[in-house]
Amino acid sequence: MTGADFISWFGETSLAVSILIFLILAVRRTVARRFGPDAAYLLWLAPLIRLATPELSIIPAAWRQAPPPPAFDWTPAPVALDVIAATPTPTNSAPAVLFALWAIGAIGFLTLQYLRQRTFMARLVRESAEPPPETMAEAMVIAGKAGLRRTPRIRIANGNAGPLVAGIFDPVIVLPADFSQAYTSGERQLAFAHEFAHIARGDLATTFAALIFLAAQWPNPLAHFAFRAFRADQEAACDAAVIARNETLPDISYAYGAALVKSAAQRFSAPAASLAMSNHLKERLMLLKSGTKSGAAKGRLLAAMLVAAGVAASASYSYAANDD
């Protein structure tokens, strides 16, 4: 693929991705209220799949319109070949320059995210301690209920960081220093359940994929806005999954909402690759109040149909090659 080909592909793909993002932003809250947060969360597959979808050669070549016959026959005047050969062919370096700028921006964005995450986690681990035995025992019970084969590493921060989880291959859960005192027993269970649900659902890997998407679309301001909405839907879907798994607990919605509010009181800044429990609190509390539930088959089916329709409608098509 030449630089000009890439710029053409990037422009067409970015336009299609932007249209899909705009449509998702317009319907995501309605979908979440009526069909559950999982359905709204699944909608974000559409721009990701569209970005990775190549041009589809499925239109039969027979449908191609035949070129009109020439109106008249004519013979061009002879031209001296040495004159043509001597004429310099102009070159356009703009596509190559634009491709280089895009690549530098994408690599720079991912490098910056990696350095932020690495520095953040190194500081947290350095400025944290092992949890007390009773906290670890409590975590092991909740991890088993969440379906995890082993309990992730848990650290107690010296300050107010957490609850949060970070790390795709070796997840680490960080809890605030006053976790045992500020949270009730039920709230601690739900806080653990939330972070463990992120791990069990693969949300850390999904966030990493979203950051790669954002790096590829870094010149597109709508993509950066969409990432924040995607994270809100991701957290809301995790909330709904936790409540559905623990719905037998008394006053589950109230206790879970209280845990969210307490997590928001811990003011700290986490990089994009870390999933903090306090993110996008207002929208999530409104969904909790509306009583939406996770796992509705109808909602997931609707989301899958919308994703398939969106990708199909926005894909690039070309004529298939002739068999002969």
Secondary structure, DSSP 8 states (H G I E B T S, - for coil): --HHHHHHHHHHHHHHHHHHHHHHHHHHHHHHHHH-HHHHHHTTHHHHHHHH---EEEE-GGGS------SS--------HHHHHHS------HHHHHHHHHHHHHHHHHHHHHHHHHHHHHHHHHTEE---HHHHHHHHHHHHHTT-SS--EEEEESSS--SEEE-SSS-EEEE-TTHHHHS-HHHHHHHHHHHHHHHHHTHHHHHHHHHHHHHHTTT-HHHHHHHHHHHHHHHHHHHHHHHHHTTTSTTHHHHHHHHHHHHHHS-----TTSEETTTTHHHHHHHHHHT--S--HHHHHHHHHHHHHHHHHHS-EEE-----
